[in-house]
């Protein structure tokens, strides 16, 4: 999965929220000041080249559809983050959460108990 720039990620987030859409739909979803429509259209083309979108003709324009699910992208990003910052160790991440009190030992025990049920 090709890495996205911050702006491409921003556009993809709006596309995931909107569903199949045209660049003008994403531009309309932006808060003010809105980017120029050409900027948004260029992002769509870049996202398509990277394999995140496909398109179909609709009238005089295109409707783009995400072909990478948000969850798959997030999982890939999480893996890269853990590999880079935690030496590929998910246990180090869990330990950090417990140490920083983001997750209590009781919550972790409950999670493991529920995991064994599945």
TISE-14818 format. One line per 4 residues: number of its first residue (from 1); their letters; for each residue x, y, z of C-alpha. Coordinates in steps of 0.02 Angstrom, whole numbers, plus 50000, padded with zeros to 5 digits. Layout:
TISE-14818
NUM	a	X/Y/Z  ...
***
This chain:
TISE-14818
1	xxxx	50000/50000/50000  50078/50165/49945  50101/50295/50080  49986/50446/50073
5	xxxx	50034/50625/50103  49943/50719/50240  49833/50808/50112  49794/50645/50019
9	xxxx	49746/50565/50184  49633/50714/50221  49546/50693/50052  49531/50503/50076
13	xxxx	49449/50532/50246  49317/50641/50162  49293/50511/50025  49270/50372/50154
17	xxxx	49140/50480/50242  49051/50527/50080  49060/50363/49983  49063/50363/49793
21	xxxx	49082/50545/49742  49155/50675/49625  49291/50798/49672  49160/50936/49689
25	xxxx	49073/50833/49825  49232/50824/49926  49270/51007/49898  49096/51049/49965
29	xxxx	49130/50945/50121  49286/51046/50165  49272/51183/50295  49315/51360/50239
33	xxxx	49431/51407/50164  49394/51271/50036  49534/51212/49922  49518/51250/49736
37	xxxx	49424/51116/49638  49579/51085/49530  49679/51045/49686  49548/50919/49743
41	xxxx	49536/50842/49569  49726/50823/49564  49719/50733/49732  49587/50614/49663
45	xxxx	49700/50573/49515  49848/50544/49631  49744/50432/49744  49686/50333/49593
49	xxxx	49866/50310/49533  49914/50248/49707  49773/50119/49701  49655/50196/49828
53	xxxx	49515/50245/49708  49433/50185/49549  49317/50286/49438  49172/50270/49319
57	xxxx	49104/50396/49196  48951/50493/49249  48889/50624/49127  49035/50738/49085
61	xxxx	49136/50689/49238  49187/50543/49346  49123/50464/49505  49263/50395/49612
65	xxxx	49244/50248/49730  49366/50200/49868  49442/50029/49838  49545/50030/49999
69	xxxx	49438/50019/50155  49472/50141/50295  49503/50000/50418  49631/49917/50303
73	xxxx	49722/50083/50283  49719/50113/50471  49784/49938/50507  49926/49961/50384
77	xxxx	49971/50129/50462  49964/50055/50636  50081/49913/50584  50205/50038/50512
81	xxxx	50197/50144/50671  50225/49995/50785  50367/49930/50676  50453/50100/50678
85	xxxx	50423/50155/50857  50404/49994/50956  50526/49877/50869  50384/49775/50790
89	xxxx	50325/49724/50964  50139/49736/50999  50176/49684/51178  50280/49842/51200
93	xxxx	50128/49941/51143  50014/49854/51267  50145/49878/51405  50154/50063/51363
97	xxxx	49964/50078/51373  49962/49994/51545  50113/50094/51607  50035/50259/51549
101	xxxx	49868/50206/51626  49778/50215/51458  49720/50036/51493  49702/49965/51667
105	xxxx	49761/49792/51714  49578/49749/51749  49527/49803/51573  49669/49700/51501
109	xxxx	49617/49547/51603  49436/49570/51545  49495/49583/51366  49595/49422/51380
113	xxxx	49447/49335/51462  49333/49387/51319  49464/49339/51191  49469/49162/51260
117	xx	49279/49149/51241  49292/49185/51054
***
